[in-house]
Amino acid sequence: MNEQGRAVDEVLADLDERRAQDPDVHGSRLFGLVYPTGRTDLEELADSVYKRYLFANALNPLKFPEQARLETELVQWVAELVHRPMNATSKRSPGSTTSGGTESILMSMLVNRERALARGVERPTILAPQTAHPAYAKAAHYFDMDYVRIPVDDGYRADVNAARSLITENTCVIVASAFTYPHGILDPVTELAGLAGEKRIGCHVDACIGGFVLPFLEQLGRPIAPWDFRVEGVTEMSVDVHKYGYVPKGVSVLLHADDDWFFDQVFFYDEWASGLYATPGVAGARPAAPVATAWAMTQHLGTDGYREIVADLCQTVDRMRAGIEAIDGIEIVGDPIGPVLALRSSTVDLHAVGDVMDDRGWNLNRNTDPTGLHMMLSPIHREAVDALLADLAEAVAHHGDSRGKEVRYS
Ligand SMILES: Cc1ncc(COP(=O)(O)O)c(C=O)c1O
């Protein structure tokens, strides 16, 4: 602990030096965690809005009604994007913002648990594909639910027949990813939601990554199996703006199909000295800046702006896929629908290849099933495709033994 304060310049210089030791979040050598566009206009917009709301608190919508309206408008924007049916006369919200995908998933699982308990289910169980994000297992852990994993087929899509056989009277929600983190694969949403509808239980579509990609792929005419609220049986959906919505961390949207279900998400308490306390998420005080930034970005880009970005991203993905497929000995896992690619090989130790790529300054992610590499492409990677493919081809042809680096997501 320092007793004496330090000069601003010195503190900032210290920070800059330390930041420089980590991967550059604006650059094109990181393949996940951040989603750089390479567009200074968008970064400047985020910066300007953030500054305006730097100290704002989104806890109390009654004290800051206009700030709260930004959240309502953002939630409605996203709801429309994913075709959540709107009841024109309803004054209720289709959902809320949260701090990120994990919190959206936690709150959805809680709501599904509460609905099940109200129906008399004794031990509410989440049924999720083995490729689903760990946030579902976390929800089961936090909320005292059981967690059952659905096996996947050869293409890493949830196996619907297996899902059917795993449903019990305790199953309260079926999860489908649109699309998955490990392999970028779209689960069979229509079939899984159909199962859920048949059993009158919830179906959560995890569009944390896909929510700001799939609608624009569809608008661009790419063939996409149905996955959003137009699918019968979908009850909840998580859509992260802080991923392919290109805003700084701290904002996701959780939507419910039914106007009444948002209220199950809200925790109400008035047995203390300072009046009714009501919050829709885990946090009490929470930053308003991510919400305001997401509102501003969606207003500025509009669906046209996002579609243009996705069109450009598609070209990057297509070039990267073609280049990978052309390298002898490695292949793409399954048939990814968007910008998340997993690589596998039956002849090459891809973790050893990853070590060579690390040494060349690429931060490729590792997968364990199947053993391989993983990349989440962002718009900025348009400038890195050729260099990455050249290094990858060389690393595949010339690599030593794997250094056994631990495979970790976080
Ligand atoms: C498919 C999917 N769902 C949920 C999440 C969780 O999102 P967050 O890290 O914002 O909590 C992620 C994160 O990468 C994801 O890829």
Ligand as a Chemical Component Dictionary entry (heavy atoms), coordinates in Angstrom:
data_LIG
# 
_chem_comp.id                   LIG 
_chem_comp.type                 NON-POLYMER 
_chem_comp.pdbx_formal_charge   0 
_chem_comp.three_letter_code    LIG 
# 
loop_
_chem_comp_atom.comp_id 
_chem_comp_atom.atom_id 
_chem_comp_atom.alt_atom_id 
_chem_comp_atom.type_symbol 
_chem_comp_atom.charge 
_chem_comp_atom.model_Cartn_x 
_chem_comp_atom.model_Cartn_y 
_chem_comp_atom.model_Cartn_z 
_chem_comp_atom.pdbx_ordinal 
LIG C1 C1 C 0 -22.114 -19.243 -26.202 1  
LIG C2 C2 C 0 -21.762 -18.442 -24.988 2  
LIG N1 N1 N 0 -22.674 -18.290 -24.018 3  
LIG C3 C3 C 0 -22.418 -17.588 -22.908 4  
LIG C4 C4 C 0 -21.206 -16.972 -22.725 5  
LIG C5 C5 C 0 -20.936 -16.211 -21.446 6  
LIG O1 O1 O 0 -20.769 -14.854 -21.699 7  
LIG P1 P1 P 0 -19.980 -13.893 -20.694 8  
LIG O2 O2 O 0 -18.547 -14.298 -20.770 9  
LIG O3 O3 O 0 -20.293 -12.549 -21.231 10 
LIG O4 O4 O 0 -20.517 -14.085 -19.325 11 
LIG C6 C6 C 0 -20.224 -17.087 -23.705 12 
LIG C7 C7 C 0 -18.908 -16.469 -23.551 13 
LIG O5 O5 O 0 -18.028 -16.600 -24.369 14 
LIG C8 C8 C 0 -20.503 -17.853 -24.875 15 
LIG O6 O6 O 0 -19.591 -18.009 -25.834 16 
# 
loop_
_chem_comp_bond.comp_id 
_chem_comp_bond.atom_id_1 
_chem_comp_bond.atom_id_2 
_chem_comp_bond.value_order 
_chem_comp_bond.pdbx_ordinal 
LIG C1 C2 SING 1  
LIG C2 N1 SING 2  
LIG C2 C8 DOUB 3  
LIG N1 C3 DOUB 4  
LIG C3 C4 SING 5  
LIG C4 C5 SING 6  
LIG C4 C6 DOUB 7  
LIG C5 O1 SING 8  
LIG O1 P1 SING 9  
LIG P1 O2 DOUB 10 
LIG P1 O3 SING 11 
LIG P1 O4 SING 12 
LIG C6 C7 SING 13 
LIG C6 C8 SING 14 
LIG C7 O5 DOUB 15 
LIG C8 O6 SING 16 
# 
